[in-house]
């Protein structure tokens, strides 16, 4: 296991991404933030907090579970865990910031786009990820990225967050 980013670097990256979001969207007044469960929802909370503090505002925050929207749903176990979606605000005409931990094939992001559209027609959907590891199977790219990495087939990346894993860091792991 190799550490790619420690908690201080992750915090700085989230701060940079938050400022890029505000700059690109000319402020925060039309923003809503939605995190993809599981780790994306915690990263979304952190981005929201940074933006709220900097812009003196309260951006709506939601989370989505894309399990039922996956294109491989039928191949999953007989009783997959579905964690629920919490979008209790109108997304019509809003600029949605979709947050996830890792962008790899693009399948999770594609499923999230499908689910968000079921809630209404936003002005835009922008994707923020901590790690983009390339090799996308779908034509999806992130608008905001903390770290780009290239991995071999025998490697994967873990974004660890204190809320789930007890620590904040990004590590590269080699499969056994």
C-alpha positions, 0 to 999 in steps of 0.5 A: 500500500502506498499513500498518495495523499494524506489528510492535510493534502486532502483538506487542501484539495477540497478547499481548492475544488470548492473555490474552483466551483464558486469561481466557475459558477460565478458564486454559489447562489444557484448551486446545490450539492449532491454526494454519491453514497457512500464516501461521496456524500461525506466529501460533498458535506465538506465541500458544502461547508467550505463554500458556505463559509467562504460565500456566507450562504447555505447551499442545499445538500443531498445524497443519492444511492445509485444501486437501482440505477446501475447497469449491472444491477441484475448481476449483483447479489440477490438482495443488494443493499439500497441506502436511499436517496435524500434530495429534499429540494428542487433541482429545476434550473439549478447547477448541481455539483455531483460529488464522488470519491473515484472516477474510474469506468464512469458507470457510477457517474452515469447512473447518478446522472440518470437518477438526478434527471428523475428529480427534474431538469437542472441547469447543469450537472458538474462532477467533482471527484477526488481521484480520476484514475482514467480508463473510462468506459463511458465518455464521462469526465470530471469538471473538478479533480483533486488527483489524476493517477494511472494504475495497472490492472493489478492496482486500485485506489482507496479514498478513505474518509474519517466518517467511514474509515476512521482516517482521511487519506488516499492510498494505492493498493495492489491486488493479491 
